[in-house]
Amino acid sequence: QPRRRGHARDAALRRGRPPRRTGPRGHGGQRLLGAIRPPAPFRLGRLRRDARGRGVLVRRSARLRRRPRSGPLPRPDSGEVHVSYARFANPAVVTQGWYCAGPAKGLAAAAPSAADLFGRRIVLWRDEGGAVRAADARCAHLGADLSLGTVTAGRLTCGFHQWTYDGEGRCVACPSAYAGVPRPRARVFPAAERWGALWVFAGPEPLFPLPAFSGLRGPEAAWGLPPAKMNAHPHVITMNGLDIHHFRAVHGLEFVGEPVLDRPDAFRTRLTLKARVGGHGLLAGLVRRLSGGVVEAAFTTYGANLAVIEGKAGRVPVRVVFSHAPRPEGGSLSRTFLVGERGPAGFPERLAAALAMAHILSGDREVLDRIDFHPGFAPADAALSAFAAAAEALPTVDEPSEARRG
């Protein structure tokens, strides 16, 4: 007697076992397909079988699937001082100051180099005396990239039409076909070589010189740490060194006396402090052992994107340079230089600076990468608001240096 359709399924259910699949996926195909499961993060729940052996997806608890609330955090209303800034921490504005263009060893005497700085392409080369020169990379003739040209006797020649410029941006030679044609000047920028790196000032003339350290008994040398990409604006990263209250909360420093804030001139803001080293972990322990538990330092900003630390970890001098430049895609490219005396005598100084910076930056990096900055300064943030006001007064790269001086 022929069995009715579904008899095998009903018999299997009575025995308490799932029915065997038939058809194209029968004969063990069900076990094979059951073994191919997505990884746990991609599963929405667990697979269960009902009374008839059918697969049923049991979803996870809604409490476990709930995602964190998105959107800006609530801002406190008490004590905040909201000021409108047009230049400070504005990604569309580049203030005048010294910007690092990369290692100096990469600039040869016979070939130019290029760097993308403060929103434009800069060409760098060496003149006859070996000094660094910098100019806008667009040729004043038709805008060709001057970094594709050549350097002869300290003069830069465009590879497109052979227009030649000296270190002041004057066109001193061109082919005879252009005889009698007005020769516009290339826009030049002040440049320098320091701490094994190339520096370009974003403006027609420097508002202030590069920092100089005291107490060095001989020629200085520097270790350049690998550049770091950060999401915060250069002004915000520089200002972080003046944030007195985050030293306690993030780094566990206990101040010995009150920190002192002063303004040596219109372009510098300085914070001087003495503190006991706190915190836990290997780095904090090494810094405490090296410094005797107490550090003294002066953090000084130069403009809005350059800062130095000069102080002592115990008896060992510490000298550090910080440079932050805006990136075309947003955020900053930060460079750190550990400065000391040249030779074996300066090794302990640079090592002490490296340990101190590793301890400090380990707590700041994550915060600065995720910050959504707004200038809601409280009365206790006097150092931060003073720095923001000084940065707001700086001229932009396209303004004359005297436009907002003082």
Buried (B, 14 or more C-beta within 10 A) or exposed (E): EEEEEEEEBEEBBEEEEBBEBEEEEEEEEBEEEEEEEEEEEEEEEEEEEEEEBEEEEEEEEEEEEEEEEEEEEEEEEEEBEEEEBEBBBBEEBBBBBBBBBBEBEEBEEEEBBBBBBBBBBBBBBBBEEEEBBBBBBBBBBEEBBBBBBBBEEBBBBBBBBBBBBBBEBBBEBBEEEBEEEEBEEBBBBBBBBBBBBBBBBBBBEBBBEBBEBEEBEEEBBBBBBEBBEBBBBBBBBBBBBBBBEBBEEBBBBEEEEEBEBEEEEBBBBBBBBBBBBBBEEEBBEBBBEBBBBBBBBBBBBBBBBBBBBBBBBBEBBBBBBBBBBBBEEEBBBBBBBBBBBEEEEBEBBBBBBBBBBBBBBBBBBEEBEEBEEEBBBBEEBEBBBBBBEBBBBBBBBBBEBEEBEE
